[in-house]
Amino acid sequence: MSDHVYKAIELTGSSPNSMEEAVSNAIARAHKTLHNLRWFEVVDTRGHIEEGRIVHWQVTVKVNFTLDE
């Protein structure tokens, strides 16, 4: 097993459709500027309610990636 060093950042993704899509949106956006993404952890979930319905999700994730050698 290699000796990896990881960097962790927190991101908040959003979606009108689902928590999973909010997470995917955050990861997809991070992938555009970061590389070596390895894993994520959901640390917070919020939603916006209008007229008794969930209309928007926000999910904060801790995303970890390996640092270059």
mmCIF file as gemmi writes it, N, C-alpha and C atoms, coordinates in Angstrom:
data_model
loop_
_atom_site.group_PDB
_atom_site.id
_atom_site.type_symbol
_atom_site.label_atom_id
_atom_site.label_alt_id
_atom_site.label_comp_id
_atom_site.label_asym_id
_atom_site.label_entity_id
_atom_site.label_seq_id
_atom_site.pdbx_PDB_ins_code
_atom_site.Cartn_x
_atom_site.Cartn_y
_atom_site.Cartn_z
_atom_site.occupancy
_atom_site.B_iso_or_equiv
_atom_site.pdbx_formal_charge
_atom_site.auth_seq_id
_atom_site.auth_asym_id
_atom_site.pdbx_PDB_model_num
ATOM 1 N N . MET Axp A 1 ? 0.84 -1.187 0 1 0 ? 1 A 1
ATOM 2 C CA . MET Axp A 1 ? 0 0 0 1 0 ? 1 A 1
ATOM 3 C C . MET Axp A 1 ? 0.878 1.241 0 1 0 ? 1 A 1
ATOM 4 N N . SER Axp A 2 ? 0.524 2.192 -0.811 1 0 ? 2 A 1
ATOM 5 C CA . SER Axp A 2 ? 1.286 3.431 -0.91 1 0 ? 2 A 1
ATOM 6 C C . SER Axp A 2 ? 1.012 4.345 0.266 1 0 ? 2 A 1
ATOM 7 N N . ASP Axp A 3 ? 1.969 5.22 0.533 1 0 ? 3 A 1
ATOM 8 C CA . ASP Axp A 3 ? 1.787 6.227 1.575 1 0 ? 3 A 1
ATOM 9 C C . ASP Axp A 3 ? 1.232 7.497 0.936 1 0 ? 3 A 1
ATOM 10 N N . HIS Axp A 4 ? -0.071 7.644 0.982 1 0 ? 4 A 1
ATOM 11 C CA . HIS Axp A 4 ? -0.717 8.814 0.387 1 0 ? 4 A 1
ATOM 12 C C . HIS Axp A 4 ? -0.903 9.897 1.434 1 0 ? 4 A 1
ATOM 13 N N . VAL Axp A 5 ? -0.872 11.132 0.995 1 0 ? 5 A 1
ATOM 14 C CA . VAL Axp A 5 ? -1.229 12.271 1.828 1 0 ? 5 A 1
ATOM 15 C C . VAL Axp A 5 ? -2.468 12.887 1.194 1 0 ? 5 A 1
ATOM 16 N N . TYR Axp A 6 ? -3.485 13.126 2.023 1 0 ? 6 A 1
ATOM 17 C CA . TYR Axp A 6 ? -4.76 13.63 1.529 1 0 ? 6 A 1
ATOM 18 C C . TYR Axp A 6 ? -4.989 15.066 1.975 1 0 ? 6 A 1
ATOM 19 N N . LYS Axp A 7 ? -5.675 15.807 1.15 1 0 ? 7 A 1
ATOM 20 C CA . LYS Axp A 7 ? -6.145 17.149 1.473 1 0 ? 7 A 1
ATOM 21 C C . LYS Axp A 7 ? -7.669 17.066 1.504 1 0 ? 7 A 1
ATOM 22 N N . ALA Axp A 8 ? -8.299 17.696 2.498 1 0 ? 8 A 1
ATOM 23 C CA . ALA Axp A 8 ? -9.752 17.699 2.609 1 0 ? 8 A 1
ATOM 24 C C . ALA Axp A 8 ? -10.278 19.126 2.464 1 0 ? 8 A 1
ATOM 25 N N . ILE Axp A 9 ? -11.341 19.268 1.69 1 0 ? 9 A 1
ATOM 26 C CA . ILE Axp A 9 ? -12.014 20.562 1.559 1 0 ? 9 A 1
ATOM 27 C C . ILE Axp A 9 ? -13.51 20.341 1.753 1 0 ? 9 A 1
ATOM 28 N N . GLU Axp A 10 ? -14.22 21.384 2.147 1 0 ? 10 A 1
ATOM 29 C CA . GLU Axp A 10 ? -15.668 21.288 2.266 1 0 ? 10 A 1
ATOM 30 C C . GLU Axp A 10 ? -16.326 22.054 1.134 1 0 ? 10 A 1
ATOM 31 N N . LEU Axp A 11 ? -17.328 21.437 0.551 1 0 ? 11 A 1
ATOM 32 C CA . LEU Axp A 11 ? -18.091 22.032 -0.538 1 0 ? 11 A 1
ATOM 33 C C . LEU Axp A 11 ? -19.572 21.876 -0.233 1 0 ? 11 A 1
ATOM 34 N N . THR Axp A 12 ? -20.379 22.795 -0.728 1 0 ? 12 A 1
ATOM 35 C CA . THR Axp A 12 ? -21.828 22.656 -0.6 1 0 ? 12 A 1
ATOM 36 C C . THR Axp A 12 ? -22.429 22.653 -1.998 1 0 ? 12 A 1
ATOM 37 N N . GLY Axp A 13 ? -23.061 21.537 -2.341 1 0 ? 13 A 1
ATOM 38 C CA . GLY Axp A 13 ? -23.753 21.415 -3.612 1 0 ? 13 A 1
ATOM 39 C C . GLY Axp A 13 ? -25.237 21.632 -3.401 1 0 ? 13 A 1
ATOM 40 N N . SER Axp A 14 ? -25.925 22.018 -4.463 1 0 ? 14 A 1
ATOM 41 C CA . SER Axp A 14 ? -27.361 22.242 -4.337 1 0 ? 14 A 1
ATOM 42 C C . SER Axp A 14 ? -28.098 21.623 -5.519 1 0 ? 14 A 1
ATOM 43 N N . SER Axp A 15 ? -29.395 21.361 -5.304 1 0 ? 15 A 1
ATOM 44 C CA . SER Axp A 15 ? -30.23 20.777 -6.343 1 0 ? 15 A 1
ATOM 45 C C . SER Axp A 15 ? -31.693 20.964 -5.967 1 0 ? 15 A 1
ATOM 46 N N . PRO Axp A 16 ? -32.536 21.217 -6.952 1 0 ? 16 A 1
ATOM 47 C CA . PRO Axp A 16 ? -33.971 21.254 -6.681 1 0 ? 16 A 1
ATOM 48 C C . PRO Axp A 16 ? -34.576 19.853 -6.647 1 0 ? 16 A 1
ATOM 49 N N . ASN Axp A 17 ? -33.793 18.833 -7.024 1 0 ? 17 A 1
ATOM 50 C CA . ASN Axp A 17 ? -34.341 17.482 -7.195 1 0 ? 17 A 1
ATOM 51 C C . ASN Axp A 17 ? -34.087 16.512 -6.052 1 0 ? 17 A 1
ATOM 52 N N . SER Axp A 18 ? -32.84 16.459 -5.542 1 0 ? 18 A 1
ATOM 53 C CA . SER Axp A 18 ? -32.531 15.443 -4.537 1 0 ? 18 A 1
ATOM 54 C C . SER Axp A 18 ? -31.217 15.736 -3.817 1 0 ? 18 A 1
ATOM 55 N N . MET Axp A 19 ? -31.049 15.064 -2.671 1 0 ? 19 A 1
ATOM 56 C CA . MET Axp A 19 ? -29.787 15.155 -1.942 1 0 ? 19 A 1
ATOM 57 C C . MET Axp A 19 ? -28.656 14.564 -2.769 1 0 ? 19 A 1
ATOM 58 N N . GLU Axp A 20 ? -28.93 13.424 -3.405 1 0 ? 20 A 1
ATOM 59 C CA . GLU Axp A 20 ? -27.897 12.758 -4.198 1 0 ? 20 A 1
ATOM 60 C C . GLU Axp A 20 ? -27.419 13.652 -5.345 1 0 ? 20 A 1
ATOM 61 N N . GLU Axp A 21 ? -28.337 14.328 -5.992 1 0 ? 21 A 1
ATOM 62 C CA . GLU Axp A 21 ? -27.948 15.226 -7.075 1 0 ? 21 A 1
ATOM 63 C C . GLU Axp A 21 ? -27.145 16.414 -6.556 1 0 ? 21 A 1
ATOM 64 N N . ALA Axp A 22 ? -27.481 16.899 -5.361 1 0 ? 22 A 1
ATOM 65 C CA . ALA Axp A 22 ? -26.718 17.996 -4.761 1 0 ? 22 A 1
ATOM 66 C C . ALA Axp A 22 ? -25.268 17.567 -4.515 1 0 ? 22 A 1
ATOM 67 N N . VAL Axp A 23 ? -25.083 16.352 -4.01 1 0 ? 23 A 1
ATOM 68 C CA . VAL Axp A 23 ? -23.732 15.821 -3.799 1 0 ? 23 A 1
ATOM 69 C C . VAL Axp A 23 ? -23.017 15.678 -5.141 1 0 ? 23 A 1
ATOM 70 N N . SER Axp A 24 ? -23.692 15.104 -6.111 1 0 ? 24 A 1
ATOM 71 C CA . SER Axp A 24 ? -23.09 14.914 -7.435 1 0 ? 24 A 1
ATOM 72 C C . SER Axp A 24 ? -22.692 16.241 -8.068 1 0 ? 24 A 1
ATOM 73 N N . ASN Axp A 25 ? -23.505 17.265 -7.898 1 0 ? 25 A 1
ATOM 74 C CA . ASN Axp A 25 ? -23.181 18.581 -8.447 1 0 ? 25 A 1
ATOM 75 C C . ASN Axp A 25 ? -21.919 19.146 -7.817 1 0 ? 25 A 1
ATOM 76 N N . ALA Axp A 26 ? -21.769 18.978 -6.508 1 0 ? 26 A 1
ATOM 77 C CA . ALA Axp A 26 ? -20.562 19.46 -5.825 1 0 ? 26 A 1
ATOM 78 C C . ALA Axp A 26 ? -19.32 18.721 -6.317 1 0 ? 26 A 1
ATOM 79 N N . ILE Axp A 27 ? -19.414 17.397 -6.43 1 0 ? 27 A 1
ATOM 80 C CA . ILE Axp A 27 ? -18.273 16.588 -6.87 1 0 ? 27 A 1
ATOM 81 C C . ILE Axp A 27 ? -17.913 16.911 -8.326 1 0 ? 27 A 1
ATOM 82 N N . ALA Axp A 28 ? -18.919 17.044 -9.18 1 0 ? 28 A 1
ATOM 83 C CA . ALA Axp A 28 ? -18.668 17.336 -10.593 1 0 ? 28 A 1
ATOM 84 C C . ALA Axp A 28 ? -17.985 18.687 -10.765 1 0 ? 28 A 1
ATOM 85 N N . ARG Axp A 29 ? -18.406 19.656 -9.977 1 0 ? 29 A 1
ATOM 86 C CA . ARG Axp A 29 ? -17.785 20.986 -10.07 1 0 ? 29 A 1
ATOM 87 C C . ARG Axp A 29 ? -16.344 20.94 -9.577 1 0 ? 29 A 1
ATOM 88 N N . ALA Axp A 30 ? -16.087 20.233 -8.469 1 0 ? 30 A 1
ATOM 89 C CA . ALA Axp A 30 ? -14.723 20.114 -7.945 1 0 ? 30 A 1
ATOM 90 C C . ALA Axp A 30 ? -13.814 19.415 -8.955 1 0 ? 30 A 1
ATOM 91 N N . HIS Axp A 31 ? -14.361 18.442 -9.648 1 0 ? 31 A 1
ATOM 92 C CA . HIS Axp A 31 ? -13.579 17.681 -10.628 1 0 ? 31 A 1
ATOM 93 C C . HIS Axp A 31 ? -13.052 18.568 -11.759 1 0 ? 31 A 1
ATOM 94 N N . LYS Axp A 32 ? -13.711 19.682 -12.025 1 0 ? 32 A 1
ATOM 95 C CA . LYS Axp A 32 ? -13.263 20.583 -13.092 1 0 ? 32 A 1
ATOM 96 C C . LYS Axp A 32 ? -11.945 21.275 -12.76 1 0 ? 32 A 1
ATOM 97 N N . THR Axp A 33 ? -11.635 21.465 -11.461 1 0 ? 33 A 1
ATOM 98 C CA . THR Axp A 33 ? -10.428 22.199 -11.09 1 0 ? 33 A 1
ATOM 99 C C . THR Axp A 33 ? -9.463 21.407 -10.216 1 0 ? 33 A 1
ATOM 100 N N . LEU Axp A 34 ? -9.903 20.296 -9.663 1 0 ? 34 A 1
ATOM 101 C CA . LEU Axp A 34 ? -9.049 19.463 -8.814 1 0 ? 34 A 1
ATOM 102 C C . LEU Axp A 34 ? -8.843 18.109 -9.474 1 0 ? 34 A 1
ATOM 103 N N . HIS Axp A 35 ? -7.777 17.435 -9.098 1 0 ? 35 A 1
ATOM 104 C CA . HIS Axp A 35 ? -7.583 16.079 -9.589 1 0 ? 35 A 1
ATOM 105 C C . HIS Axp A 35 ? -7.266 15.158 -8.419 1 0 ? 35 A 1
ATOM 106 N N . ASN Axp A 36 ? -7.28 13.875 -8.689 1 0 ? 36 A 1
ATOM 107 C CA . ASN Axp A 36 ? -7.035 12.843 -7.677 1 0 ? 36 A 1
ATOM 108 C C . ASN Axp A 36 ? -8.105 12.821 -6.585 1 0 ? 36 A 1
ATOM 109 N N . LEU Axp A 37 ? -9.358 13.188 -6.932 1 0 ? 37 A 1
ATOM 110 C CA . LEU Axp A 37 ? -10.443 13.076 -5.954 1 0 ? 37 A 1
ATOM 111 C C . LEU Axp A 37 ? -10.587 11.607 -5.577 1 0 ? 37 A 1
ATOM 112 N N . ARG Axp A 38 ? -10.707 11.328 -4.28 1 0 ? 38 A 1
ATOM 113 C CA . ARG Axp A 38 ? -10.733 9.939 -3.826 1 0 ? 38 A 1
ATOM 114 C C . ARG Axp A 38 ? -12.004 9.547 -3.092 1 0 ? 38 A 1
ATOM 115 N N . TRP Axp A 39 ? -12.483 10.386 -2.185 1 0 ? 39 A 1
ATOM 116 C CA . TRP Axp A 39 ? -13.671 10.013 -1.423 1 0 ? 39 A 1
ATOM 117 C C . TRP Axp A 39 ? -14.344 11.248 -0.863 1 0 ? 39 A 1
ATOM 118 N N . PHE Axp A 40 ? -15.575 11.065 -0.383 1 0 ? 40 A 1
ATOM 119 C CA . PHE Axp A 40 ? -16.312 12.184 0.203 1 0 ? 40 A 1
ATOM 120 C C . PHE Axp A 40 ? -17.088 11.691 1.424 1 0 ? 40 A 1
ATOM 121 N N . GLU Axp A 41 ? -17.466 12.644 2.249 1 0 ? 41 A 1
ATOM 122 C CA . GLU Axp A 41 ? -18.263 12.371 3.444 1 0 ? 41 A 1
ATOM 123 C C . GLU Axp A 41 ? -19.325 13.466 3.549 1 0 ? 41 A 1
ATOM 124 N N . VAL Axp A 42 ? -20.576 13.086 3.686 1 0 ? 42 A 1
ATOM 125 C CA . VAL Axp A 42 ? -21.646 14.06 3.867 1 0 ? 42 A 1
ATOM 126 C C . VAL Axp A 42 ? -21.585 14.561 5.306 1 0 ? 42 A 1
ATOM 127 N N . VAL Axp A 43 ? -21.475 15.884 5.477 1 0 ? 43 A 1
ATOM 128 C CA . VAL Axp A 43 ? -21.357 16.443 6.827 1 0 ? 43 A 1
ATOM 129 C C . VAL Axp A 43 ? -22.569 17.278 7.236 1 0 ? 43 A 1
ATOM 130 N N . ASP Axp A 44 ? -23.408 17.678 6.267 1 0 ? 44 A 1
ATOM 131 C CA . ASP Axp A 44 ? -24.588 18.471 6.613 1 0 ? 44 A 1
ATOM 132 C C . ASP Axp A 44 ? -25.585 18.411 5.466 1 0 ? 44 A 1
ATOM 133 N N . THR Axp A 45 ? -26.852 18.401 5.806 1 0 ? 45 A 1
ATOM 134 C CA . THR Axp A 45 ? -27.923 18.405 4.809 1 0 ? 45 A 1
ATOM 135 C C . THR Axp A 45 ? -28.967 19.421 5.228 1 0 ? 45 A 1
ATOM 136 N N . ARG Axp A 46 ? -29.363 20.26 4.273 1 0 ? 46 A 1
ATOM 137 C CA . ARG Axp A 46 ? -30.389 21.267 4.519 1 0 ? 46 A 1
ATOM 138 C C . ARG Axp A 46 ? -31.365 21.266 3.354 1 0 ? 46 A 1
ATOM 139 N N . GLY Axp A 47 ? -32.548 21.802 3.612 1 0 ? 47 A 1
ATOM 140 C CA . GLY Axp A 47 ? -33.525 21.924 2.544 1 0 ? 47 A 1
ATOM 141 C C . GLY Axp A 47 ? -34.353 23.18 2.713 1 0 ? 47 A 1
ATOM 142 N N . HIS Axp A 48 ? -34.901 23.638 1.602 1 0 ? 48 A 1
ATOM 143 C CA . HIS Axp A 48 ? -35.778 24.809 1.601 1 0 ? 48 A 1
ATOM 144 C C . HIS Axp A 48 ? -37.201 24.32 1.371 1 0 ? 48 A 1
ATOM 145 N N . ILE Axp A 49 ? -38.131 24.82 2.177 1 0 ? 49 A 1
ATOM 146 C CA . ILE Axp A 49 ? -39.521 24.394 2.118 1 0 ? 49 A 1
ATOM 147 C C . ILE Axp A 49 ? -40.396 25.562 1.679 1 0 ? 49 A 1
ATOM 148 N N . GLU Axp A 50 ? -41.285 25.302 0.751 1 0 ? 50 A 1
ATOM 149 C CA . GLU Axp A 50 ? -42.304 26.267 0.34 1 0 ? 50 A 1
ATOM 150 C C . GLU Axp A 50 ? -43.648 25.561 0.284 1 0 ? 50 A 1
ATOM 151 N N . GLU Axp A 51 ? -44.644 26.149 0.926 1 0 ? 51 A 1
ATOM 152 C CA . GLU Axp A 51 ? -46 25.609 0.941 1 0 ? 51 A 1
ATOM 153 C C . GLU Axp A 51 ? -46.035 24.125 1.303 1 0 ? 51 A 1
ATOM 154 N N . GLY Axp A 52 ? -45.219 23.743 2.305 1 0 ? 52 A 1
ATOM 155 C CA . GLY Axp A 52 ? -45.203 22.373 2.798 1 0 ? 52 A 1
ATOM 156 C C . GLY Axp A 52 ? -44.475 21.372 1.931 1 0 ? 52 A 1
ATOM 157 N N . ARG Axp A 53 ? -43.763 21.837 0.91 1 0 ? 53 A 1
ATOM 158 C CA . ARG Axp A 53 ? -43.017 20.942 0.024 1 0 ? 53 A 1
ATOM 159 C C . ARG Axp A 53 ? -41.539 21.3 0.018 1 0 ? 53 A 1
ATOM 160 N N . ILE Axp A 54 ? -40.706 20.281 -0.092 1 0 ? 54 A 1
ATOM 161 C CA . ILE Axp A 54 ? -39.266 20.512 -0.255 1 0 ? 54 A 1
ATOM 162 C C . ILE Axp A 54 ? -39.037 20.982 -1.682 1 0 ? 54 A 1
ATOM 163 N N . VAL Axp A 55 ? -38.446 22.166 -1.815 1 0 ? 55 A 1
ATOM 164 C CA . VAL Axp A 55 ? -38.222 22.716 -3.154 1 0 ? 55 A 1
ATOM 165 C C . VAL Axp A 55 ? -36.743 22.833 -3.511 1 0 ? 55 A 1
ATOM 166 N N . HIS Axp A 56 ? -35.85 22.641 -2.536 1 0 ? 56 A 1
ATOM 167 C CA . HIS Axp A 56 ? -34.43 22.745 -2.836 1 0 ? 56 A 1
ATOM 168 C C . HIS Axp A 56 ? -33.616 22.052 -1.749 1 0 ? 56 A 1
ATOM 169 N N . TRP Axp A 57 ? -32.555 21.387 -2.17 1 0 ? 57 A 1
ATOM 170 C CA . TRP Axp A 57 ? -31.636 20.693 -1.268 1 0 ? 57 A 1
ATOM 171 C C . TRP Axp A 57 ? -30.272 21.369 -1.298 1 0 ? 57 A 1
ATOM 172 N N . GLN Axp A 58 ? -29.616 21.415 -0.126 1 0 ? 58 A 1
ATOM 173 C CA . GLN Axp A 58 ? -28.21 21.811 -0.027 1 0 ? 58 A 1
ATOM 174 C C . GLN Axp A 58 ? -27.506 20.751 0.808 1 0 ? 58 A 1
ATOM 175 N N . VAL Axp A 59 ? -26.424 20.218 0.281 1 0 ? 59 A 1
ATOM 176 C CA . VAL Axp A 59 ? -25.673 19.181 0.987 1 0 ? 59 A 1
ATOM 177 C C . VAL Axp A 59 ? -24.205 19.595 1.043 1 0 ? 59 A 1
ATOM 178 N N . THR Axp A 60 ? -23.659 19.626 2.253 1 0 ? 60 A 1
ATOM 179 C CA . THR Axp A 60 ? -22.235 19.938 2.433 1 0 ? 60 A 1
ATOM 180 C C . THR Axp A 60 ? -21.473 18.624 2.543 1 0 ? 60 A 1
ATOM 181 N N . VAL Axp A 61 ? -20.427 18.523 1.741 1 0 ? 61 A 1
ATOM 182 C CA . VAL Axp A 61 ? -19.592 17.32 1.732 1 0 ? 61 A 1
ATOM 183 C C . VAL Axp A 61 ? -18.146 17.701 2.007 1 0 ? 61 A 1
ATOM 184 N N . LYS Axp A 62 ? -17.45 16.816 2.669 1 0 ? 62 A 1
ATOM 185 C CA . LYS Axp A 62 ? -16.003 16.924 2.831 1 0 ? 62 A 1
ATOM 186 C C . LYS Axp A 62 ? -15.415 16.04 1.738 1 0 ? 62 A 1
ATOM 187 N N . VAL Axp A 63 ? -14.675 16.641 0.813 1 0 ? 63 A 1
ATOM 188 C CA . VAL Axp A 63 ? -14.092 15.937 -0.317 1 0 ? 63 A 1
ATOM 189 C C . VAL Axp A 63 ? -12.592 15.824 -0.083 1 0 ? 63 A 1
ATOM 190 N N . ASN Axp A 64 ? -12.083 14.619 -0.272 1 0 ? 64 A 1
ATOM 191 C CA . ASN Axp A 64 ? -10.652 14.369 -0.056 1 0 ? 64 A 1
ATOM 192 C C . ASN Axp A 64 ? -9.991 13.957 -1.356 1 0 ? 64 A 1
ATOM 193 N N . PHE Axp A 65 ? -8.771 14.442 -1.544 1 0 ? 65 A 1
ATOM 194 C CA . PHE Axp A 65 ? -8.002 14.082 -2.728 1 0 ? 65 A 1
ATOM 195 C C . PHE Axp A 65 ? -6.551 13.892 -2.323 1 0 ? 65 A 1
ATOM 196 N N . THR Axp A 66 ? -5.833 13.098 -3.111 1 0 ? 66 A 1
ATOM 197 C CA . THR Axp A 66 ? -4.428 12.864 -2.806 1 0 ? 66 A 1
ATOM 198 C C . THR Axp A 66 ? -3.597 14.001 -3.388 1 0 ? 66 A 1
ATOM 199 N N . LEU Axp A 67 ? -2.572 14.369 -2.649 1 0 ? 67 A 1
ATOM 200 C CA . LEU Axp A 67 ? -1.634 15.401 -3.109 1 0 ? 67 A 1
ATOM 201 C C . LEU Axp A 67 ? -0.638 14.789 -4.072 1 0 ? 67 A 1
ATOM 202 N N . ASP Axp A 68 ? -0.197 15.597 -5.012 1 0 ? 68 A 1
ATOM 203 C CA . ASP Axp A 68 ? 0.807 15.121 -5.964 1 0 ? 68 A 1
ATOM 204 C C . ASP Axp A 68 ? 2.103 14.79 -5.234 1 0 ? 68 A 1
ATOM 205 N N . GLU Axp A 69 ? 2.847 13.859 -5.821 1 0 ? 69 A 1
ATOM 206 C CA . GLU Axp A 69 ? 4.14 13.474 -5.256 1 0 ? 69 A 1
ATOM 207 C C . GLU Axp A 69 ? 5.144 14.581 -5.452 1 0 ? 69 A 1
